[in-house]
Amino acid sequence: MLKERCKECKLNFVFFKKLLYFNRLKSTNIKLYNLMEKGSDSPDVVIAGKQTEGRGRRDNYWFSPLGGLWMSGILPDVLSNKDITTLNISCGLACAKACDAIIRDTGVSNCHILLRWPNDIILENKKLGGVLIEVKTEGQSKKSIILGIGINVNQKGFPKNLEKSAVSLFMLLKKRVSRKSLMFYILTELDKMIIYIKEKGTDGLLQEWKNYSYEVGKKIEISVGNNIKKSGKVLGIGKSGELIIVDSNSTIIKIFNGYNLKLLDK
């Protein structure tokens, strides 16, 4: 039986007021959803010291040991259906800005966080973290939007199957990073993002995403189905968050659901 030691913390953000911290959980997304199901006094944010069953897109296992920031937040029901379709992009951008701020705080100025479509956070060509949006519905109405965030913070290394593809802030900066400070940076950026979307929509954020893009202007290959791949030069993203590429025949291709994106030139 998984033992859960819990600490409660009050927050002073516009959309995030209550946080619960657990020493370990199976999954912060699952825990937050279960707490929401129990009643109105549920937290806005759940954090775990480690996850034993963390997961990412396509239900892939997410390695979540001690040292990382594993958190989930409930997003307010103030966004339109159009805005929800781009949340992977918008929330990834918020996390990238927060990670950049933490890096600047350490005095390092020669590295920059990038975003790999649709939800990966990249540092030094390796995966630093990612976001996962889950929309829970009841009937035809939207019920809740849960944002899962995983950032590799203070890990000193990774298992052999991940050491070529994963990186942590500690491994780059050679010093420990405050996970609490990173959490506050992330929640600050999410607050600003939600307010911006409410007032101005997502067009500006989608344009800003290009400044952080890992692949815009480069040739890529991406899987779009069983044994089906598309390749071409990335032009950007569309208003629904889709990836837009142009292939060797000058055909514009829009990709709404792709995975295993690989650069063909670097």
PyMOL commands that set and color helices and strands:
alter all, ss='L'
color gray80, all
select helices_A, chain A and resi 28-38+57-59+81-84+87-105+169-173+179-200+203-212
alter helices_A, ss='H'
color red, helices_A
select strands_A, chain A and resi 6-10+18-22+45-48+69-75+114-116+120-123+126-138+141-151+219-225+228-237+243-246+252-255+259-263
alter strands_A, ss='S'
color yellow, strands_A
deselect
rebuild
show_as cartoon
